[in-house]
Amino acid sequence: MKKLGTLSGIAVLGVTLSGGSFAEAHTVKHGESLWQIGQSYDVSYEQIKQANGLSSDILLPGQELAIPDAKKIQATDEERRLLASLVESEAEGEEFAGKVAVAAVVLNRVQDSSFPDSIKGVIYDPGQFQPVMEGTLKSPSAESLQAVDQALAGYDNTNGALFFYNPETAVSQWLDTKPVLETIGNHTFSR
């Protein structure tokens, strides 16, 4: 196991390739399978295949594989678009950093035991997001999709926030009791 490695001459640690974030590189040894490699890193063999753009299970000794970070949330295309729709609906007029921050809050909730453990579960958690409650989710823009990709790659500019609100329009005394972590654009981010 290498903490730093290269894949086609590109540093693997912290670099986004094929839409994912990679923590390690693995050099294939004679007789290893994708399944065995996945077991040793606690990721599925499907995630390794997808991260490396492999169309078959055939591996060659000496081949370098990027290993996805097991702590990163893996999103399907449907989840990615759903999250981008929420970002578009909640942060349409915000700068790019504000869009990333809204996506990061959803992903932080997925990883927090107080919330559902999936992107869809968090977004449709009753009473959480106004556009969902009103049925007004918008089609995602290219910028909202890019913001989601950045958040899925592990970028969190909210310092772990679980909530966001616009202090000019929000009417929740409960939110006022939460410690403010960041203010980005018109939104306040708290935990």
C-alpha positions in Angstrom: 0.0 0.0 0.0 1.3 3.4 -1.0 0.0 6.6 0.4 1.4 8.5 -2.6 1.6 7.1 -6.0 1.2 8.0 -9.6 -1.2 7.0 -12.2 -0.1 7.8 -15.7 2.3 10.3 -14.3 -0.3 12.2 -12.2 -0.1 12.3 -8.5 -2.9 10.2 -7.0 -3.2 11.6 -3.5 -5.9 14.3 -3.5 -6.2 14.4 -7.3 -9.6 14.0 -8.9 -9.7 11.6 -11.8 -12.8 10.3 -13.5 -15.0 12.3 -11.0 -13.5 10.7 -7.8 -11.0 11.4 -5.1 -8.2 8.9 -4.5 -6.3 8.3 -1.3 -3.9 5.7 -2.4 -2.3 3.9 -5.3 -1.8 0.1 -5.5 0.7 -1.7 -7.7 -0.9 -5.0 -8.9 1.0 -8.2 -7.8 1.0 -11.5 -9.7 -2.3 -13.4 -9.0 -4.2 -10.5 -7.4 -7.8 -9.9 -8.4 -9.9 -6.7 -8.2 -11.9 -8.3 -5.4 -8.8 -9.1 -3.3 -7.5 -5.6 -3.8 -10.9 -4.1 -2.9 -11.0 -6.2 0.3 -7.6 -5.0 1.4 -8.7 -1.3 1.0 -12.3 -1.8 2.2 -13.8 -0.6 -1.1 -15.7 -2.6 -3.7 -14.1 -4.0 -6.8 -16.7 -2.1 -8.8 -15.5 1.2 -7.3 -11.9 0.3 -8.3 -13.0 -0.6 -11.8 -14.9 2.7 -12.2 -12.1 4.8 -10.7 -9.6 3.4 -13.2 -11.9 3.2 -16.2 -11.5 -0.5 -16.5 -13.8 -2.4 -18.8 -12.7 -5.9 -17.8 -11.5 -7.7 -14.6 -8.1 -8.5 -16.2 -5.1 -7.1 -14.3 -1.4 -7.1 -15.2 1.4 -7.4 -12.6 2.9 -3.9 -12.1 -0.2 -2.1 -13.2 -0.9 1.0 -11.1 -4.5 1.4 -9.8 -6.0 4.4 -8.1 -7.9 3.3 -5.0 -10.9 5.4 -4.2 -11.1 7.0 -0.7 -13.5 4.7 1.2 -14.6 7.7 3.2 -15.8 9.6 0.2 -19.4 9.3 -0.7 -19.9 7.5 -4.0 -22.9 8.9 -5.9 -24.8 7.4 -8.8 -25.6 9.6 -11.7 -29.2 9.9 -10.4 -28.0 11.0 -7.0 -25.5 13.5 -8.5 -28.3 15.1 -10.6 -30.7 15.1 -7.6 -28.1 16.9 -5.5 -27.4 19.3 -8.3 -31.1 20.0 -8.5 -31.2 20.8 -4.8 -28.1 23.0 -5.2 -29.7 24.9 -8.1 -32.9 25.4 -6.2 -31.3 26.5 -2.9 -28.3 28.5 -4.3 -29.3 29.6 -7.8 -28.1 33.2 -7.3 -25.1 32.4 -5.2 -21.5 32.3 -6.3 -19.9 29.0 -7.1 -18.5 28.6 -3.6 -22.0 29.0 -2.2 -23.2 26.2 -4.5 -20.3 23.9 -3.4 -21.2 24.7 0.3 -24.8 23.6 -0.1 -23.7 20.3 -1.7 -21.2 19.9 1.1 -23.9 20.2 3.8 -25.9 17.4 2.2 -22.8 15.2 2.1 -21.9 16.1 5.7 -25.4 15.0 6.7 -25.0 11.6 4.8 -22.0 10.9 7.0 -23.6 12.1 10.2 -25.5 9.5 12.2 -28.3 11.9 13.0 -29.4 12.0 9.4 -30.3 9.4 6.7 -27.3 7.7 5.2 -27.9 8.4 1.5 -28.0 11.5 -0.6 -31.6 10.8 -1.6 -32.6 10.1 2.0 -31.1 13.4 3.2 -32.7 15.4 0.4 -36.1 13.9 1.0 -35.9 13.9 4.8 -39.2 15.5 5.8 -39.2 19.2 6.5 -35.5 19.8 5.6 -35.4 21.7 2.3 -38.0 24.2 1.2 -37.8 23.4 -2.5 -38.5 19.7 -1.7 -41.4 20.5 0.6 -42.9 22.8 -2.1 -42.1 20.5 -5.0 -40.1 23.2 -6.8 -36.8 21.4 -7.4 -35.2 23.0 -10.5 -33.2 21.4 -13.3 -29.5 21.6 -12.5 -27.3 24.0 -14.3 -23.8 23.0 -15.5 -22.4 25.1 -12.6 -24.5 23.3 -10.0 -23.3 19.9 -11.4 -19.7 21.2 -11.2 -20.3 22.3 -7.6 -21.6 18.8 -6.7 -18.6 17.2 -8.3 -16.3 19.3 -6.3 -18.1 18.4 -3.1 -18.2 14.7 -4.0 -14.4 14.9 -4.5 -14.2 15.9 -0.8 -14.0 19.7 -0.9 -16.0 21.1 2.1 -15.7 24.9 2.4 -18.2 24.9 5.4 -16.0 23.3 8.0 -18.4 20.4 8.5 -21.7 22.3 8.5 -24.9 20.4 8.8 -27.3 23.3 8.3 -27.5 26.4 6.1 -30.0 29.2 6.0 -30.4 32.7 4.7 -30.6 34.9 7.8 -32.6 37.5 5.9 -35.5 35.1 5.2 -35.2 32.3 7.7 -37.6 32.3 10.6 -36.2 29.6 12.9 -35.1 30.5 16.4 -33.7 27.0 16.6 -31.2 27.7 13.8 -30.1 30.8 15.7 -28.9 28.5 18.5 -26.5 26.7 16.3 -22.9 27.8 16.2 -22.0 29.7 12.9 -19.1 28.1 11.1 -19.1 30.1 7.8 -21.0 32.8 5.9 -20.8 32.3 2.2 -22.8 34.6 0.0 -26.3 35.0 1.5 -26.1 31.8 3.5 -25.0 31.1 7.0 -23.6 27.6 7.6 -23.8 26.0 11.1 -23.5 22.8 12.9 
